[in-house]
Amino acid sequence: MTLRLRFAPSPTGYLHVGGARTALFNWLLAKKERGVLVLRIEDTDRERSSEEHTQAILHGMEWLGVTWDEGPFFQSQGLERHKAAAISLLELGQAYRDFSTPEEAARDRKEEVETGRRTRRARERADAMSQEEVAARIDAGDTFAIRFRVPDGETAWKDSVHGESRFRNEEIDDLVILRSNGTPTYNLAVVSDDAEMGITLVLRGDDHISNTPKQILLHEALGNPVPSFAHVPLILGPDGKRLSKRHGATAVGDYEKEGILPEAMSNFLALLGWSPGDDREVFSREGLVEAFSLERVLKKSSVFDFKKLQGLNGQHLAQTPTEELLEPVKRRLSERGLLTGDPHQTAVSLPFLVDLLKVRARTVEDLLDQAEPYFRDELDYDPKAVKKQWSKDPEGTADRLERLQESLADVPWDQESLEEVSRGLAEEMEIGAGKLFQPLRLALTGSSASPGIFDVLVLLGRERSLERVERAVNILRSGTLPME
């Protein structure tokens, strides 16, 4: 039998980390077992659902590389089928009409809180009514909800993550399956849709465990094949509480904007609640599919560590072919106003720059931050670097940089020639190469950290490099160093 799974987000918000991880696990399992992944948008909450959120969910899944085989279907399209299921249960005697007034419902809730048990007063009132009284109230236009009649006993299932799971039915309220306004409730709609779509395994978060016995009972009452269930642990914030907005960004789109690669995000999410069984941490999507199994999904919740995500992203960034990074880097440079057509900028080889920086960056945004000095006309000098590299001997540093400027003026502009002349000058001045190269690095990039100094010179080109050295010399001799 073909494995059929579903991811069923609600378009009342963006695709958040927990939902993205659930979608990923379903996709990995479908790919591993050559099954089918159905995408269903659960949009029956019309007031809170929006097309914007639907599109954000679809984009987030596509960005992660989580594709679906069928859908997207919309739960709102099945309303008539949902209603028919409720009427069917009513006719079978497995549901009843609840004419309770708001006052009666409030009194029922209060009694259950005080006694600590399900009293099912609504069922008692329904059972005490004759068919004639029911008909009269319907004719009079009295509103009613339809409640499922929870049977006695217990409901058990073998959860693919948690193992044998049991609920005593006496702890389950006679759940409303059709509201007084004729709209179905979540559990009935889900059961009807899962049956219609032939879902064989429901893989979702632990927060749905309490819904599982209700859905099993509804499946059984409707004569549906009961799917298997697997509940994955929740994702926690650093404080050990469920991940939420108070912990910072939780929507997948936020991480895309921060320069996280989709492959790294998928890799990171997979490791939140699943273990490959060895020390491996860096996976391609294909590697995840090959390694993934429900047997290795953890029962304990995992903590979302953004620094770990950044570190993992840095490893993926370093391994990503440079040509795949060029378009997103160009787009983001343009968004920052850095690709302006300035003739100086044409000297910068973007592929060479990206190739140098991707191994030093943790995110695409970090790479862009490091790339900025190569595209700006004016540099901002890091005050800490100025204090360390320039302020102790401004005049001496200016003299050394000026001599270097003169020595490089007519040198062939390639790494080998630049290094030969620069190191020769350091020997001639009887100073360590670092005393020349570090002040030069600051003059060229505004920072004490960069790729190799001769790579930087080649990237900037002869004219721009010498202009920056000259500007540094003028600043050093002006006596107005940029300090904190």
PLY file of the C-alpha trace (Angstrom):
ply
format ascii 1.0
element vertex 484
property float x
property float y
property float z
element edge 483
property int vertex1
property int vertex2
end_header
0.00 0.00 0.00
1.33 3.43 -0.95
2.19 5.63 1.99
0.10 8.81 1.87
0.98 11.72 4.13
-0.30 15.27 4.39
0.88 18.64 5.54
-2.10 20.75 6.59
-1.15 24.30 7.63
-3.66 26.96 8.59
-3.29 30.24 6.63
-3.84 32.34 9.74
-0.13 33.18 9.92
3.16 32.69 8.12
5.03 29.40 7.85
6.73 29.14 11.22
9.64 26.99 12.28
7.49 24.28 13.87
5.25 23.95 10.83
8.23 23.99 8.49
9.85 21.15 10.45
6.59 19.14 10.27
6.38 19.75 6.50
10.02 18.70 6.12
9.58 15.46 8.09
6.53 14.54 6.00
8.44 15.30 2.80
11.51 13.32 3.88
9.42 10.29 4.74
7.39 10.51 1.54
10.59 10.67 -0.51
12.27 7.89 1.47
9.31 5.52 1.16
8.29 6.64 -2.34
4.99 7.79 -0.94
2.70 10.72 -1.66
2.65 14.06 0.14
-0.64 15.93 0.01
-0.77 19.66 0.76
-4.03 20.80 2.34
-4.67 24.39 3.37
-6.99 24.35 6.39
-8.75 27.63 5.74
-12.10 27.12 7.48
-11.34 29.97 9.90
-12.47 32.53 7.36
-11.98 35.56 9.60
-8.30 34.89 10.28
-7.29 33.15 7.04
-5.79 35.23 4.26
-4.41 34.81 0.76
-1.23 36.57 1.89
-0.56 33.89 4.48
-1.42 31.12 2.01
1.13 32.46 -0.47
3.73 32.89 2.30
3.26 29.24 3.29
3.61 28.05 -0.30
6.70 30.22 -0.83
8.26 29.03 2.41
7.82 25.41 1.44
9.19 25.99 -2.05
12.17 27.87 -0.60
12.92 24.94 1.71
12.68 22.54 -1.22
9.64 20.79 0.29
7.50 19.88 -2.70
4.08 18.24 -2.68
2.62 15.59 -4.97
-1.06 16.53 -4.69
-2.71 19.86 -3.93
-2.84 22.41 -2.62
-6.40 21.53 -1.62
-8.46 23.89 0.48
-10.44 22.60 3.44
-13.22 25.14 2.81
-14.04 23.31 -0.41
-15.20 20.29 1.58
-17.78 22.00 3.80
-20.75 20.11 2.37
-18.94 16.81 2.84
-18.11 17.77 6.43
-21.76 18.59 7.15
-22.88 15.32 5.58
-20.55 13.43 7.91
-22.06 15.15 10.95
-25.62 14.39 9.78
-24.61 10.78 9.15
-23.38 10.42 12.75
-26.59 12.04 13.97
-28.73 9.55 12.04
-26.63 6.64 13.34
-27.25 7.75 16.93
-23.56 8.47 17.40
-24.20 12.19 17.72
-26.94 14.36 19.18
-28.37 17.84 18.97
-27.30 20.21 21.72
-29.83 22.98 22.31
-27.96 24.27 25.38
-28.33 27.97 26.11
-25.22 30.04 26.90
-26.27 30.02 30.57
-26.56 26.22 30.61
-23.19 25.82 28.89
-21.52 28.17 31.41
-23.07 26.25 34.29
-21.86 22.97 32.80
-18.30 24.26 32.50
-18.32 25.54 36.07
-19.49 22.16 37.39
-16.78 20.32 35.45
-14.11 22.65 36.81
-15.38 22.15 40.37
-15.71 18.35 40.09
-12.66 17.76 37.91
-14.55 15.36 35.61
-16.64 15.32 32.47
-20.30 15.59 33.51
-21.78 15.52 29.98
-24.86 17.48 31.05
-25.57 18.42 27.44
-25.95 14.71 26.61
-28.28 14.22 29.57
-30.50 17.06 28.43
-30.52 15.74 24.85
-31.37 12.18 25.92
-34.18 13.46 28.13
-35.90 15.17 25.17
-38.57 13.29 23.22
-38.52 13.22 19.42
-41.61 15.41 19.44
-39.89 18.04 21.60
-36.83 17.98 19.35
-39.01 18.44 16.27
-40.91 21.28 17.93
-37.73 23.13 18.84
-36.37 22.73 15.33
-39.67 24.05 13.90
-39.49 26.97 16.31
-36.08 27.90 14.91
-34.10 27.10 18.04
-30.39 26.84 17.24
-28.41 23.76 18.11
-24.94 22.31 17.71
-24.25 18.68 16.92
-22.09 16.83 19.43
-20.33 13.50 18.95
-21.37 10.88 21.49
-18.03 9.67 22.89
-18.35 5.95 23.69
-17.28 4.31 26.94
-13.92 2.59 27.30
-10.54 3.81 26.11
-8.86 4.75 22.86
-5.39 3.41 22.11
-2.99 3.60 19.21
0.63 2.75 18.53
2.34 6.06 17.94
5.30 5.73 15.56
7.33 8.05 17.81
5.97 7.58 21.34
4.87 3.95 21.15
1.70 2.69 22.84
-0.58 5.61 23.72
-3.91 5.49 25.58
-6.69 7.88 26.58
-9.63 7.06 28.81
-12.75 8.08 26.92
-14.37 9.39 30.07
-11.80 12.19 29.98
-12.92 13.26 26.50
-15.83 15.65 26.24
-18.66 15.01 23.77
-17.01 17.23 21.22
-18.99 19.60 19.04
-18.63 18.49 15.42
-21.02 20.98 13.82
-21.54 24.45 15.26
-24.95 26.06 15.59
-24.14 28.19 12.51
-23.68 25.03 10.44
-19.87 25.12 10.19
-17.80 22.05 11.04
-15.24 22.06 13.84
-11.56 21.23 13.36
-11.65 17.55 14.33
-14.59 16.63 12.09
-13.17 18.53 9.10
-9.75 16.89 9.52
-11.21 13.40 9.80
-13.43 13.91 6.76
-10.55 15.32 4.70
-8.03 12.67 5.75
-10.49 9.95 4.79
-11.33 11.63 1.46
-7.63 11.98 0.61
-6.73 8.45 1.66
-4.16 9.55 4.24
-2.44 6.52 5.76
-0.09 8.27 8.21
-0.67 11.52 10.09
2.73 12.96 11.07
2.42 16.14 13.13
3.53 17.93 16.29
3.07 16.78 19.87
0.58 19.59 20.44
-1.97 17.52 18.49
-1.76 14.39 20.66
-4.92 15.32 22.55
-6.80 15.48 19.22
-5.76 11.99 18.18
-8.22 9.92 20.30
-11.06 12.18 19.18
-10.12 11.70 15.54
-9.70 7.96 15.92
-13.18 7.72 17.46
-14.67 9.80 14.64
-12.96 7.66 11.99
-14.30 4.52 13.60
-17.82 5.93 13.94
-17.84 6.96 10.27
-16.51 3.58 9.15
-13.26 5.02 7.81
-9.91 3.22 7.74
-8.00 4.69 10.69
-4.62 6.15 9.69
-1.47 5.61 11.69
-0.13 8.48 13.78
3.30 9.89 14.60
3.77 12.90 16.87
7.08 14.73 16.77
8.43 16.72 19.75
7.89 20.46 20.00
10.67 22.98 19.35
11.71 25.02 22.38
13.38 28.37 22.79
16.66 28.80 24.71
14.65 29.29 27.93
13.12 25.83 27.62
9.66 27.17 26.74
7.82 26.55 23.51
9.36 28.58 20.67
7.40 31.76 20.07
7.79 35.34 18.85
9.31 36.38 22.17
12.38 34.34 21.22
12.85 36.37 18.04
12.20 35.36 14.44
10.06 32.24 14.09
8.74 32.59 10.52
10.77 30.80 7.86
10.69 33.91 5.66
12.58 35.86 8.33
15.52 33.48 8.11
15.52 33.72 4.32
15.84 37.51 4.69
18.68 37.09 7.19
20.73 35.22 4.62
20.20 31.63 5.72
20.46 29.18 2.83
17.45 26.89 2.29
19.68 23.79 2.33
21.10 24.84 5.71
17.64 25.58 7.11
16.39 22.16 6.02
19.48 20.54 7.51
19.04 22.41 10.80
15.29 21.71 11.07
15.85 18.01 10.42
18.23 17.82 13.37
15.60 19.42 15.65
13.92 16.25 16.82
15.72 13.67 14.67
19.14 12.05 14.90
21.03 10.23 12.15
22.50 7.91 14.78
26.07 9.10 14.31
28.09 12.32 14.54
27.13 13.72 11.14
25.71 17.23 11.13
26.02 18.55 7.57
23.54 16.98 5.14
22.39 17.73 1.63
18.68 17.26 0.97
19.48 13.99 -0.79
21.54 12.89 2.20
18.66 13.69 4.56
16.24 11.62 2.48
18.62 8.68 2.52
19.25 8.86 6.29
15.79 9.80 7.58
13.57 7.36 9.44
10.74 7.63 11.95
12.61 5.23 14.22
15.23 7.89 14.88
12.79 10.74 15.62
13.41 11.76 19.21
10.77 11.80 21.94
12.31 14.80 23.71
11.90 18.37 22.55
14.83 20.17 20.95
16.10 23.70 21.53
16.29 26.17 18.65
19.84 27.57 18.80
20.30 30.41 16.29
24.09 30.40 16.69
24.14 26.73 15.75
21.98 27.52 12.71
24.44 30.25 11.69
27.38 27.88 12.11
25.70 25.19 10.05
24.78 27.79 7.45
28.41 28.86 7.26
29.42 25.29 6.42
26.78 25.08 3.70
27.79 28.49 2.38
31.41 27.42 2.06
30.35 24.30 0.13
27.91 26.06 -2.20
29.26 26.56 -5.76
30.07 30.22 -6.24
27.97 30.49 -9.40
24.86 29.54 -7.38
25.47 32.48 -5.02
26.05 35.16 -7.66
22.42 36.01 -8.43
21.25 36.33 -4.80
24.39 38.34 -3.97
23.84 40.67 -6.94
20.20 41.14 -5.96
21.04 41.96 -2.37
23.89 44.28 -3.35
21.44 46.15 -5.57
18.94 46.34 -2.71
21.67 47.93 -0.60
22.36 50.46 -3.36
25.87 49.14 -3.93
25.67 48.16 -7.62
25.48 51.63 -9.13
27.49 51.30 -12.33
30.46 53.18 -10.84
33.49 52.47 -13.08
35.51 51.63 -9.97
33.10 48.80 -9.23
33.71 47.17 -12.61
37.22 46.37 -11.44
35.80 44.08 -8.76
35.42 40.50 -9.93
32.23 39.42 -8.14
32.82 35.68 -8.63
36.34 36.06 -7.20
35.05 38.14 -4.28
32.23 35.71 -3.45
34.65 32.80 -3.70
36.94 34.47 -1.17
34.24 35.62 1.24
31.90 32.60 1.32
34.38 30.61 3.41
34.59 33.46 5.95
30.87 34.24 6.23
28.15 32.61 8.32
25.20 33.97 6.33
24.62 35.64 2.98
24.01 38.90 4.84
27.35 38.46 6.59
28.97 37.92 3.20
27.40 41.15 1.97
28.63 43.06 5.01
32.15 41.88 4.23
31.71 42.72 0.54
30.54 46.31 1.10
34.02 47.92 1.33
34.83 46.70 -2.19
31.89 48.66 -3.64
31.87 51.89 -1.62
33.78 55.03 -2.57
34.20 56.13 1.05
35.34 53.78 3.80
34.32 53.80 7.43
37.35 52.77 9.49
36.84 50.44 12.43
37.92 52.55 15.48
39.33 49.52 17.30
41.45 48.65 14.28
42.59 52.28 13.98
43.68 52.31 17.61
45.63 49.09 17.18
47.15 49.60 13.72
47.51 53.37 13.20
47.37 55.36 16.41
50.62 54.19 18.04
52.86 55.66 15.31
50.83 57.69 12.80
53.79 59.34 11.10
55.81 56.14 10.83
52.77 54.25 9.50
52.11 57.00 6.96
55.73 56.84 5.77
55.59 53.06 5.35
52.29 53.17 3.45
53.55 55.97 1.22
56.69 54.00 0.31
54.50 50.99 -0.44
52.25 53.13 -2.63
55.29 54.28 -4.62
56.68 50.74 -4.89
53.40 49.30 -6.21
52.66 52.08 -8.70
54.21 50.33 -11.72
54.10 46.66 -10.59
52.13 44.10 -12.66
48.81 43.83 -10.77
48.73 40.15 -9.85
49.10 38.38 -6.51
52.58 37.02 -7.14
54.11 40.35 -8.23
52.37 42.32 -5.49
53.54 39.92 -2.81
57.14 39.88 -4.09
57.43 43.68 -4.07
55.62 44.15 -0.74
57.67 41.57 1.14
60.84 42.94 -0.42
59.95 46.42 0.84
59.34 45.09 4.36
62.78 43.47 4.35
64.33 46.67 3.02
62.72 48.68 5.85
63.79 45.97 8.32
60.28 45.47 9.71
58.07 42.42 10.00
55.65 42.00 7.11
52.72 42.30 9.52
53.71 45.87 10.41
53.19 46.77 6.77
50.32 44.47 5.79
47.99 45.11 8.73
47.96 48.94 8.37
47.54 48.36 4.62
44.55 46.05 5.23
42.88 48.76 7.30
43.59 51.34 4.58
42.06 49.12 1.90
39.01 47.69 3.70
38.43 49.79 6.82
38.80 46.64 8.90
41.45 44.44 10.46
39.87 41.31 8.95
39.69 40.45 5.27
40.78 37.82 2.76
44.49 37.66 1.90
45.92 41.15 1.43
47.13 40.45 -2.12
43.72 39.10 -3.08
42.23 42.35 -1.75
44.63 44.43 -3.86
43.71 42.47 -7.00
40.00 42.75 -6.23
40.13 46.52 -5.82
42.39 47.05 -8.81
45.42 49.30 -9.13
43.66 52.68 -9.25
41.29 52.13 -6.35
43.91 50.44 -4.16
46.38 53.27 -4.54
43.65 55.86 -3.99
42.76 54.20 -0.68
46.37 54.05 0.42
46.79 57.75 -0.39
43.65 58.62 1.58
44.96 56.65 4.58
48.30 58.49 4.39
46.50 61.86 4.38
44.37 60.88 7.38
47.39 59.66 9.31
49.25 62.91 8.69
46.25 65.10 9.44
46.30 64.13 13.12
42.52 63.45 13.09
42.33 59.68 13.29
38.80 58.19 13.45
38.75 56.93 17.05
35.99 55.80 19.40
0 1
1 2
2 3
3 4
4 5
5 6
6 7
7 8
8 9
9 10
10 11
11 12
12 13
13 14
14 15
15 16
16 17
17 18
18 19
19 20
20 21
21 22
22 23
23 24
24 25
25 26
26 27
27 28
28 29
29 30
30 31
31 32
32 33
33 34
34 35
35 36
36 37
37 38
38 39
39 40
40 41
41 42
42 43
43 44
44 45
45 46
46 47
47 48
48 49
49 50
50 51
51 52
52 53
53 54
54 55
55 56
56 57
57 58
58 59
59 60
60 61
61 62
62 63
63 64
64 65
65 66
66 67
67 68
68 69
69 70
70 71
71 72
72 73
73 74
74 75
75 76
76 77
77 78
78 79
79 80
80 81
81 82
82 83
83 84
84 85
85 86
86 87
87 88
88 89
89 90
90 91
91 92
92 93
93 94
94 95
95 96
96 97
97 98
98 99
99 100
100 101
101 102
102 103
103 104
104 105
105 106
106 107
107 108
108 109
109 110
110 111
111 112
112 113
113 114
114 115
115 116
116 117
117 118
118 119
119 120
120 121
121 122
122 123
123 124
124 125
125 126
126 127
127 128
128 129
129 130
130 131
131 132
132 133
133 134
134 135
135 136
136 137
137 138
138 139
139 140
140 141
141 142
142 143
143 144
144 145
145 146
146 147
147 148
148 149
149 150
150 151
151 152
152 153
153 154
154 155
155 156
156 157
157 158
158 159
159 160
160 161
161 162
162 163
163 164
164 165
165 166
166 167
167 168
168 169
169 170
170 171
171 172
172 173
173 174
174 175
175 176
176 177
177 178
178 179
179 180
180 181
181 182
182 183
183 184
184 185
185 186
186 187
187 188
188 189
189 190
190 191
191 192
192 193
193 194
194 195
195 196
196 197
197 198
198 199
199 200
200 201
201 202
202 203
203 204
204 205
205 206
206 207
207 208
208 209
209 210
210 211
211 212
212 213
213 214
214 215
215 216
216 217
217 218
218 219
219 220
220 221
221 222
222 223
223 224
224 225
225 226
226 227
227 228
228 229
229 230
230 231
231 232
232 233
233 234
234 235
235 236
236 237
237 238
238 239
239 240
240 241
241 242
242 243
243 244
244 245
245 246
246 247
247 248
248 249
249 250
250 251
251 252
252 253
253 254
254 255
255 256
256 257
257 258
258 259
259 260
260 261
261 262
262 263
263 264
264 265
265 266
266 267
267 268
268 269
269 270
270 271
271 272
272 273
273 274
274 275
275 276
276 277
277 278
278 279
279 280
280 281
281 282
282 283
283 284
284 285
285 286
286 287
287 288
288 289
289 290
290 291
291 292
292 293
293 294
294 295
295 296
296 297
297 298
298 299
299 300
300 301
301 302
302 303
303 304
304 305
305 306
306 307
307 308
308 309
309 310
310 311
311 312
312 313
313 314
314 315
315 316
316 317
317 318
318 319
319 320
320 321
321 322
322 323
323 324
324 325
325 326
326 327
327 328
328 329
329 330
330 331
331 332
332 333
333 334
334 335
335 336
336 337
337 338
338 339
339 340
340 341
341 342
342 343
343 344
344 345
345 346
346 347
347 348
348 349
349 350
350 351
351 352
352 353
353 354
354 355
355 356
356 357
357 358
358 359
359 360
360 361
361 362
362 363
363 364
364 365
365 366
366 367
367 368
368 369
369 370
370 371
371 372
372 373
373 374
374 375
375 376
376 377
377 378
378 379
379 380
380 381
381 382
382 383
383 384
384 385
385 386
386 387
387 388
388 389
389 390
390 391
391 392
392 393
393 394
394 395
395 396
396 397
397 398
398 399
399 400
400 401
401 402
402 403
403 404
404 405
405 406
406 407
407 408
408 409
409 410
410 411
411 412
412 413
413 414
414 415
415 416
416 417
417 418
418 419
419 420
420 421
421 422
422 423
423 424
424 425
425 426
426 427
427 428
428 429
429 430
430 431
431 432
432 433
433 434
434 435
435 436
436 437
437 438
438 439
439 440
440 441
441 442
442 443
443 444
444 445
445 446
446 447
447 448
448 449
449 450
450 451
451 452
452 453
453 454
454 455
455 456
456 457
457 458
458 459
459 460
460 461
461 462
462 463
463 464
464 465
465 466
466 467
467 468
468 469
469 470
470 471
471 472
472 473
473 474
474 475
475 476
476 477
477 478
478 479
479 480
480 481
481 482
482 483
